């Protein structure tokens, strides 16, 4: 699902939505996504992004996190 840009998108604030899932119903559990997410989160913050992180989120949670 892609949402159209809002007027806030021109505010100068750089935003990132990071989704890190390690548990899947049909694919089992992955080992490193949460560690990888921590590293990416830190890097994005250093680059002055306002980061929202979701871990093991379902589709409903992901859609609700998109402004």
Secondary structure as GFF3:
##gff-version 3
##sequence-region A 1 67
A	DSSP	three_ten_helix	7	10	.	.	.	ID=ss1
A	DSSP	beta_strand	14	20	.	.	.	ID=ss2
A	DSSP	beta_strand	23	24	.	.	.	ID=ss3
A	DSSP	beta_strand	28	29	.	.	.	ID=ss4
A	DSSP	alpha_helix	33	46	.	.	.	ID=ss5
A	DSSP	beta_strand	49	55	.	.	.	ID=ss6
A	DSSP	alpha_helix	59	65	.	.	.	ID=ss7
###
